[in-house]
Amino acid sequence: MSTAIFYHAGCPVCMGAEQMLLSSLNQDKFPLDIVHLGEQPQRISDAESAGVKSVPALVLEGQVFHINFGAALADLKS
C-alpha cells in the first residue's frame, strides 16, 4: 500500500487543502501522512528529494501534485 504525503506550511491555502484531502482521499487505499514543514523542518529534505518545489503539495505514488501556491520550499529553509 502506498502512503500519500501532504506537505504544507500552515498557511490558509495549505490548511484548506489539508481539510479537502482528509475528507476526500480514500485512506484505506492511500494512508495520508500530513507534514507541517514549519513544525517539522527536518523533513524539508524529504520533500525536496520527492520533487516538491512549493507547498501545499501532495506526493502520491512518486508523483508530486502542487496544489495552488502557498510558499516556495526554498523560503521555508530560511
N, C-alpha and C positions, 0 to 999 in steps of 0.2 A: 504494500500500500504506500502510495506517495503522499508525503506531507506537503501541504500548501504553506508557504511562509509569506506573511504580510508584514512588510517593513514600513514604519511610519515614524513621524517625529512629534506627534501630539497636536498638530495644528487642526483647526476646524475641518479643513478638507480631508485630512487624514482620519479624523475621528468619524466623520460621516461615511467614509469608505469602509472603515472597520465595522461599523454597525451594519452596512449593507452586506458585507461579506458574512458576518455572523448570522444574519437572518436568511441568506440565500444559498450559501455554499453547503453542499451535502457533505457534512463532516464524517459520515460513515465511509464515504469514498475518499475524501481528502481531509484528514485531520488538519486543523488550522493552528499554526504557530504564529502568534502575534508578537512582533518585536518592536518595541518603542525604543528607537535609537537614541533618544535623549536620555532615557533611563538605563539603556544597555549599550553604551558607546563601544564596548569591547566587541560588539557584533557588527560594527561597521565594515570590518574587513571581510566578514562572511557575505554581507550584502554586495560589496564590491566584487568579490570572487564569483558571485552568482550573476553579475552583469547589471546590477541595479545602478542607475545613474541619478535618479531622483526619487523622492518619496511623495506620496504613498506609492508603493509598488507591491505587486503580488508575484511571487515566484511559484510556478506550478509546473511540475514535470520538466524542470530545467529551462523553462521559458519565463522571461520577465515581461510582466504586463505593467507598464507605467500608467497609473491612474491619475489623470489631471496633473497638476504640478503644485506641490506644497513647498518643497525645498530641494536644492541640489545636494547630493550626497557629500560633495566636497565642502559645502557650507557647514555641515554637521561636524566636521573634523576640527573646526576652529573654536 
